[in-house]
Every structure is written in structure tokens, then in C-alpha cells.
Amino acid sequence: MINTLRKLGVEPQAIEQPLDLSVPENKMMLAFYLAAPEVENDRRALNVIAGMRRAKKEGRYMGLAPVGYVNKTDELGRKYIIPEEPLAGIVRWSFEQVAEGTYNTEQVYKMAREKGFKGAKSLFWTCITNPVYCGKIFLEKYKDDEAQFIKAKHEPIISEELYYKVQDVLYGRKRNTYRLKVVSNASLPLRGFLLCPECGKILTGSASKGRNKYYSYYHCFDGCTCRFSADAVNDCLIYELKKYIPRPEAIDVYKVVLTESWYSQTAPLLNDRKELLAQVAQVEDKIAYIEELVSSKQLAPADFRDMKSKYAEQLERLKARLAAREEDQDMPGLLDAGIENLLKLDYIYQDGGIEKKREVIGSMYPEKLTFDGERLRTTRINEAAQIIYTLDKAFGENEKGQSEIIPALSSQVGKTGFEPATPTSRT
């Protein structure tokens, strides 16, 4: 550029470092002047990289806080992040919804927007794939340092197990299930929950305009003419939900039976924990083995890095699952909250919005429902609600002197669906 300017009759000069470029030897000084700041910039860059990597290795998050966190500075001038509500709650809810698999990622994103999430779809995807939310910081590969996850010092918003569940859903490692669509029509809360009794497909729903108003229907498609009035099916659902409302005077009995059932069903978790410990030991042995191979020069360093990275990820997942198994669960608190919700189940359903209605349906009926024109049927119901229903039935029979209450009741759901063993009157 200097030569180009000189050809145009322009003589460039630096005020602080003037040089007579007509003297050939001065070009050596010019090269020094130009190289010195470049060297200084490179040195500053190396110092910044080293400082940021050192901070990450200490578990400190560097840079602008992700959605749900806010940047803070302690008394020593060190940066850190803390959860920021309500965005932290929205992010936590989003992870739970994606892991559950009821809705796909785009639908969860739309619902998160309604709750207050601000950002594009790409930002939402970045959030649900970011390990920062489970208390991990990813340290990139640099020179001889391998890429790794560092345990962070900031407070996590979600558990490691939940984070890995979401990654399995996003990247197809979890078995795909039918995912419901977000329903905006409040008159069709059962859309996506009903099976066609004729062809077995999932019923959809729509509204038809009459003379004075719209009439909603659940109906099939692709040539199947099965169709039901939405009002009739919705009323039938409310009638069925009322069957599972507990008797207030028998709450203590419900708690005793549900607690015993819970402990009997969670007993296999002890075996699951032993199995996880065995898997952790196997992966650790594999890592130790490949380390021996590379030390004895039987394994190339590049292959070692690839294999260790693979085993390290497996080890992280297994330890996250193991930590989740070891967490103490507040069974009494969960039981009190669950029975309290069941006591007002019909009010929660009828007074809630479309989202709350579908949440109640999904909680009460893990499997799809079938409407035969008169009654709703299913192959499985919420285990706790089924136990309470069985107890209430036993109470009713005992009052008539026909039977005694069975002390130990199974929480497994029978094949009769909603219908009890004896006929009931809808009046």
C-alpha cells in the first residue's frame, strides 16, 4: 500500500515514528514498527484465551448470561450468574415439556412464548441444548486440552437427568410417541386423546357453523365417517372424572394405602440403582483399559481421544441418572398435594383454560380414550386415582354389609377401563 501511494505521489508519514522511506535501510525499521503492535495483539489474545479457559475450569460462566440467568459481580470483582425469574421458570417448564414428549419442540416454543419467553425459535433451540442450565460448562478443545464438561459454580435450573432426557428426545435417541397439538378451540379439550372406535386412528376435531352458532365435533378422516358431538363427549368426561374424587372423611385411609403402594412399586428402583452402579464401573474400566493401551503405544492418540470422548459422555449420563435415583423424594408433600387436587378435580377441570383441561386429561389417562357413543373407555388410568376409586367402591359395599375392605389393594389397572366391576347408574 505504501508503494501504491508513492506511485500516486503521496508520501505516508507516521507522526510519532517518522521515516524517510527513500533510504532503503529504513524499511527494516518500518517492518519492526508494523510487527510490534501485531505481536502485542496476539499476546493479548493468548492471555484472554488462557484467562477465560482458566475461569471455565474453575466453574465460572463467561460471557453474557443465557436466558433465565442474569450477570452479577461479587465483592472481588469476579463475574457470575444467578437464575432470574420468571424466565428461569419458563426455561425449566420448557425442558420438562420437551422431555415429556407430549408436544413437539415447535409447539413447546409457541407455548413458552405465551408464557413470556422472548426470542426467536433459534434462541429457544439454543436454550434447550445448552448444558449451562443443568450446572455444566462446556470447555472446547484447545491444543492439547481435550473438550470436556466442567461442573459449574452457578445454581442449576434443571437436573442433569432432565437435560439428557431432552437431548435424547431432540436427537432421536428416545422412542417416538404420538405428540399432541396445541389446541386453541376450548370446546375440543379431548382432541388428540380420542381413538376412533371404527378404524383406530386418532380423532381430530372441528367446528361447523349452524344457524345461530358453531357446533363442535370430534371426527375421523381419510374416508372414515365416525363423528361425535363434542358437547356429549365432554359431558361424559366430566361425569367420569367425578368418579375419582375422594371422600373427604377417608383421606387418612387413602394416604396409608397410597404410601404402602408407592413403597412397594419403588422397591425395584434399588435394583435399578445397583444396575447403574455396575454400568458406571464397566465404563470406568473401559476408560482405564484404553489409557493402558495408549501408554503402551498399542493405541494411537487420535483413536484414544475419540474413544475417551465417547465413554466420557456415557459416564456423564449414567452418573446423572444415578444422582437422580439417589435424590430423596418428598412423598408426604406430593401425597398431600395430589389428594388436594383430586378433591377438587371437577372444579379444576371445568374452571381451567384449555391448557389446564388437557393437563388434567393427560395426568388422569396415560393411554388414549375411546368413546362408543355412550361411555368413555380406556385401558389404563392414573394409578393413585384407581386405588382411591377401588377403596371408595369397597367402602360402599361395606356399608351395605356385602364385603369388607381389602387391606392390601393392587395399583395395577384392570382392562375394564372406566367401568367398575358392577353397573353404576348415571343418575
N, C-alpha and C positions, 0 to 999 in steps of 0.2 A: 504493500500500500504506500509505503514511503517512496519507493521508486516511481510508482504511478503518479504520485503528487509532484515529484520533482520533474517528471516529463511534462507536466502541465504548468510548470513554472511556479509551483508552490513549495516553499521550504518549511516543513514542520519543525517546531521547536518546543521543547518542554521547558516551562518557566523555571522549575526547581532544578532540572537536570539538563541544561543546555549543552548541545553537542554540535560540533562542526562536522557534518557528515561528508564534507568534501575531503576530509582526511580519512583514508581507509582504515587506519588503526582504531579510530573512534567507534567503528561498528562492533568491536568487541565489547566496549562499554555499553553500547546500545543493547546488545544481546543480554548483558548482565541486568541492566535496568528492566528489561521486559520479562526476564525469567524470575527475578526475585519476588515480585508480587504473586506470580503464578505458584511458586513454591510455597509461599506463605498461605495462599488459599487452600492448597492441597493439604498442608499440615493442619489447618483449622478444620477441614472436613474430616480428616482422620481422627482428630481429637473429639469432634462432635459424635462421630460414629461410635468410637470407643466409649464415650461417656453415656450415650443412650443404651448401648448394649449392657454396660455395667449396671445401669439403673434397672433395666428389664430383668437382669439376672438376680437383682435384689427383690424383684416382685413389684416394682413400681411401674404403673402405666404411664407411657409417654405420649404426649400429643393432646389434641382436642378430645374431650370426653365423648364417648359414644352416647347414643340416645338412651335416656334413662339414668345417666350419670351427670355429675357436674364437677368441674375442676375446682380444687381447693389448694391452698398453700398453708403449710404448718409454720410454727414459730421459727423454724430453722431455715425457712425459705424453700423447702422441698415441696414439689408438686405431688398431689394425689387426687383421687376421685372418690366420690361417695354417691350412693343412689339418690335419685331425685324423683319424688312423687309429684304428680300421678303417673308420669311417663314410665317409671320403673315398674309399676303395677301393670301397665298396658303391655310392656315387653314380656313380663312374666306370664300374663294371660295368653299372649300370642304363642309363646313356647308351648304352653300346656295344650292349647287348641291344635297346634300342628302335630304334636306328639300323639294326641288322642286319635287323630286321623278322621274325625267326623267330617271336617271341611277341608278342601284343598287350600294350598298356600295363598292363592289369589283371593279366595273368599275370606280367609282369616285376615288378610291385609285390608280388605274393604271394611270388615267389622272393626278392626283396630283403628281405622280412620274415623269411624263413627264415634269411637271411644275417646279420640283426641290425639291419635298418632299423626304427626305432621312430617310428611316426607314422601318421596316417590317410591314406587314399587321396588326399585333397585336398592334404595336405602333400607327398606324393610327386609329384603333378602340378605343384605349385609349384616343386619342385626341378628337374624335367626341363625346365621352361620358363624357368628363371632364368639370365640371361646371366652372372651373377657367376662361375659355375663355369668359364667359358671366358676369364675375365680381363677382363670388360666390366662397366661400371656404367651403368645407365640413368638419365639425367638428365631428369626430367619437364619439360614445357613450363611456363614461368612468365613472365608478362608478355611482354616482347619476346624472351626467350630461347626458342629452338626446342628441342624434345625431341631428344636425341642420346645416342649411346653413347660413354662415356669409357673409355679404356684404363686399367685398374686397376693399382695397385702390388702387390697381393697375388698370390701364386703360383696360377695356374690349375690346376684339377684335370683338365680336358679341353681339347682343341684347339677352335679356333673352327670348323673344318670339321665336327668331330663334332657340335658344338652345332647348327649349321644343318641337318645331316642329320636330327637328331632333330626339329627344328621342321617340316621337310618331311614327315616321317612322321606327326607328330601332327596337322598341319593339312591332310593330304591332298594335298600337292604332289608326293609320291613315288608311283610306280605301286604299287598294292596287290598283294601276293603272298599265297599261302596261308600262314597263320600256324599253327604247331603249338600244340597244347595241352600244358599241363604234365601229364605222366603220372606217376601215383603207383604204378601197378602195375609192379613191377620185372620181371615176366615179359613185358611188352609194350614193349620199347625201340623197336621199329620202328613203333609206332603213329603215323600221320601221314606216314610216309616211303614207304609202300607204295601202289602203284596197283592197282586191280582189273584183272586181265587180261581180264575179260569186258566190263565197261562203262566202265572208265577212271576211275571215281571213287576218291577216297582211302579206303583201307580203315581201318576203326576196329578196336577190339579189346575183348574182354571175357572174363570167366572163367565157366565153367559148373561147377556142383558135381557131382562124381561120387560114388561110394560112399564113398571114403575121403579124397579131396582135391579141390581145384579144378583144372580143366583150362582153360588159356588158349587163345584162338583169335583170329586176325586174320580179320575177316569184312566183307562189304559190307552194304548196307542198301537200303531202299526197293524191296524185291521181288527184288533180286539175291541169289542163294543161294551166291555164291562164299565159301568158307571154308577156312582153312589152320590146321593146328596150329601154335601159337606156338613150341613147342619145336623143331619141324622147321625152321621159317624162321630162328629164332635160331641154331641149329647151322650152318645153311647160311651165315649171315652171318659167323660166326667162321671157317669154312673159307675164305671169300672174302677176309677181312681178312688171313689168314696169307699169301696170295699176294703181298702188297705189303710184306712185311717184308724189308728189305735184307740182303744178305750182308755180315757184318762185315768180311771181308777186302777188299771192294771199295768201302769208304766213300770213299777218296780219289778214285776214278773217278766216283762219284756226285756228289761235290762239284764236280768240274771241269765235268761235263756240265750239272748244275743251274745253276751260276753262269753258264755261257755262255747257257743258255736264258733265264735271268732277265734278263740284259742285253739279249738280242735282243727279248724281249717288252716291256721297259720303254722301248725306244727311242722308241715313239710318244708317250711322256709329254713328250718335248721339244717335239713339235709341239703337244701339248695345252697346254703352258706358253705357247708363242707365241700360241695362240688366246686364252688367258685374258688375256694382256697386251693383246692387241688389243681384247678386250671391255672391260677396265678403261679403256683410252684412250677408247673410244667413250662410256662412261658419263660420264667426266670432261668430255668435250667437250659432252655434253648439259647437264651442270650449268653449265658456263661459258656456254653459249648462253642458258639461261633466266635467268642472272644478268644478261646483257647486255640481255635483253628487259625485265626488271623495272627496270633502271637507266634505260632509255629510255622507261619508262612504257607499254610495249606489253603488259605482263602485269601483272595485278592481284597485289598482295602475297599475298592469300589463296591464289590459284592457284599462285603461286610456292612457298609453303611446302609445299603438298600435293605438288607435283611434285618438289621437292627432297628431301622426306622419302622418297618412293618411290625416287628414284635413289640416295639415300644408302644405303638398305637393300641395293639391288642391288650397290653398290660394296663394301659391307662383306662380302657373301657372296663376291664374286669375289676380293677380297683374301685372304679366309680360305682359299679353295681354292688360290690361288696360293702362299700361305705353306706349305700342306701339301705342294704339289708340290716346293718347294724344300728341304724337310727331308731331311737325309741319313738314309738307311736303313742299319741295321746288317745288311747282307746276310750276312757271315760268321757273326755271332751267331745270326741267325734260322736259317741253314742248319744249324749245329751242333745247335741245339735241336730243329729239325724232324726231322733224321735220328735223333737220340737217341730221340725219341718213336716214330718208325717202327720202330726196332729192338725195342721192347717194346710194339708196338701191341696184340698179342693180350692181353698181361697188363694193360695199361691198360684195355682194354675189359672183360675178364672180372672184374677186381678192383674196378672203379669202380662207383659207385652209378648209379641210373637216369639222373641228370642227366649224369654223365660219359659214359655209354654213348651217349646221344643227341648229346652234343657231338662224340664221335668219328664217329658216323654222319654228322652234318651236315658235318663237316670233310672226310671222305673222299668223300662222294657229294653234290655240289651239286644234282643232279637227283633226281627221285623214282625209286624202285626198283620192279621188277616181279618177282613170283615165279610161275613157271609150274608149280609143283608139285614141281620137282626143283632148279632153279637160280634164283639171283637175277640180274637183268639191269638195266642202266642205260645211258643214252645218254651219260653223262659221269662222269668220275672225277677226283679231285684230280690236278692236272697233275704235281706233283712225284712222287706215288706212281706215276702212269702211266709216267713216264720211268724210274724205278727198275725197274718191272716189265719194261719193254721191254729195259733193259740186262741184267737177270737172264736173260731169255729168250735174248738174244744170247750171254751167257756160256755158257749151257747148250748151245746149238747149236755154239759154237766148240769146246767140249770134245769133241764128237763128230766134229769135223772137217768140219762141214757148212757153216759160214759164218764170216765174220769180223765183228768188232764194228763197227758203223757209227759213224764218228766224230762225226757230227752227227745227233742224233735230234730229231724234232719233238715238241713238248709238247702238240700237239693230240690230243684223244682221238677214237678211231675210233668207228664205230657198232656194233662188236661187243659193247660193254658189258664185262661181266666176262670173257667168253670170249676166250682168246687165239686166234691165227690157227690153231694146231694143237690137236687134242684133248688134254686132260690127264686123268690118272687121279685119281679122288678118294681112292684108297688111298695 
